[in-house]
Amino acid sequence: MKDFKAYFIIPAEPELVYKALTTETTIELWTGESATMVAEPGTEFSMWSGSIVGINRTFVPDELIEQEWYFGADHAAPSIVKLKLHAHKSGTSLEVRHSNIPLQDYDNIVEGWQSTYMAALYDFYS
């Protein structure tokens, strides 16, 4: 298992970025694909037409989202994603901490965070 940590600048205020990450219809707008999301701990979520699935753990409005992400059929050892939002002079500094990533998935996950997930969110607000 490996961990990934990075910071991304999103050109929107933390309140808007938080909404984009926690509101089903807004997720569908910036990803262009179906999503299931309710911003309540213990609920299941799905993004990118089921490419990302898991359980929501924690929500602190405009500040923090914590989720369990599942890989493959074995949900025994979920990876943990923490998204921390901080006000920044250019909008929002979004800290991504993704831990417990299976080794065989690590490169694809890092590439996905950089060129798909964050790129789409950035483009949505640009």
N, C-alpha and C positions, 0 to 999 in steps of 0.2 A: 504494500500500500504506500502511496505517496501523497504529499500535500502540495497545493498550489495557492499562491497568494499574489495578488496584483491590485493596482489602483488604476481606475479609469476616470477620466473627466467627461462628464455628460453635460452638454450645454443647456441645462434646465435646473430650476430650483429643486431642492430635495423633496418638497411636497409633490411636485409633478413626477419626479422619478419614482418615488414610492408608489404613487398611484399607477404608474405604468407597469410596475412589477407586481402589483397586488390586485388589479382590477381585470377581470376576465376579458371584457370587451376591449380594453386598452391593450392588453397583451396581444390579442388577436390583430389589432391594428398595426403594432410595430413588428410583430413576427410574420404576419401575413398567413398564419396558419391557425388551426383550431386550438383552443385552450380550455382548461377547466381550472378555475381558481376561486376560492373563497378565503378571505383573509382572516381565518380563524384557526387557532392551534388544533391539531388533530385531524384536520381535513386533508383529503387526498387532492393532489393537483396533477395537471398534465399540461405540457407545453409542446409547441412544434408538432402538433398532431400525434402526440404520444411518444416523441423522441426523448423527452425528459419527463419522468414520472417520480412521484414520491409523496411524502407527508409533510405538511406544514407544521413547524414546531413553535416558533415564536414570532410575534409581530410587535414592534414598537413604532407607532406611526411616525413616518418621516425620518426614522433613524436606523431601524434594524429589521431584517428578515432572516429567519433561520429555518432551513428545510433539510429533510433527509432525501437524498436522491438514490434511486435504485438502479442497479446494473444487472441485466440478464434476469434469469428466473429466480436466482437466490437473493432474497431480501434480508438474509440473516445479518449482513454486515453493510448497512447503508453508508454511503458517504455523506458528510455533513457540509452544507453550504451556508455560510454566513455572509450576508450582504449588509455592509455598514455604510450609511449615507452621511456625508459631512458637507456643510456649506463650503463653497469654494468661490473665489472671485470670478471664475468662468462658469459657475453653475453648481454642479455637485461633484465631489470626489467620492467615487463609489469603490469601496474596498471589498474585494472578493477574497474570501478564505474558503477554500474547498479542500477538505481533509478526507483521508481514508479512500482515496481513489485507487481502484484496482490497477496494478502495474500495466496490464495489457490495454487498458483504456486511457492511460495518462496522457499520451501525446494527442489523441483525438479530443480529449476533454480540454486541454490547454488551447489547442487550435480552435475549438468551438467557442470557448470564452472570448478569445481575442477577435476572431474573424467573423463569427456569426452572432452570438448573443450580444456582446457589447457593441459591435459594429452596427447591428440593426437598431439598438436602443439609441446610439449616438446619432445615426442617420434620421431617426424619427424626430429628434429635437433640433436637428440642424436646418 
